[in-house]
Every structure is written in structure tokens, then in C-alpha cells.
Amino acid sequence: MVLHRFQRVLLDVGLPRLRFHDLRHGAASLLVAQRVELKVVHETLGHAQLATTAEIYAHLLPEARREAAGRMQDILVPVEAVS
């Protein structure tokens, strides 16, 4: 019943057909993109292993790694040294 209503809403607003599970994946992707700790995403999804969450959403983490490297550079290299 819920799935049928979900599909009807998607159709009514002109969105493509999705599996209800796609909402779960989308929510997790948004959490990772917002840099919510992977452990929190893992617990929210209820994956048995943190590695499962990391493997599925690893493609979203490179930007976070670049940001972390930039922050480390800000700590280690004073602004005066850059100019």
C-alpha cells in the first residue's frame, strides 16, 4: 500500500520511478555529503559492519579528504608563509 502511494506521488510530480529503498540510499548519500561521521551513518542505516557503509559510500568521500588536507595545511602553514 505504501509503495503504491509512493509510486503515485512520483508519477504525479513527474519524477522517475524509484524503489522505496532508493530513499534510504539517497538519505545516506546526503548525510555523507554533509560530512556526517561515517559511524553515525552506519548506525542510522543499521549495517552490521562499518566497512559495509564505507564501501557503499566511499565514492562520496574524496571531497571530504581534500577538505581535511586543506584544513591541515591551514594549521601547519601560517597564512604569512603563503603570501
BELDALIN-V29712 format. One line per field, one symbol per residue. ss: DSSP state (~ for helix, > for strand, _ for the rest). phi: phi as a letter, one per 20 degrees, with the letter a starting at -180 (. if undefined). burial: # if it has 9 or more other C-alpha atoms within 8 Angstrom, else .. A space follows every 10 residues. Layout:
BEGIN
ss=???
phi=???
burial=???
END
This chain:
BEGIN
ss=_~~~~~~~~~ ~~_______~ ~~~~~~~~~~ ~~~____~~~ ~~~~~____~ ~~~~~~~~~~ _~~~~~~~~~ ~~~~~~__~~ ~~_
phi=.ffffgfffg ffemeffceg ffffffffff fffemfggff fgfffmffcg gfffffdgfe egffffffff fffffedggf fff
burial=.....##..# #......... ...#...##. ###..#.#.. ##....#..# .###..#..# #..#...... ...#...... ...
END
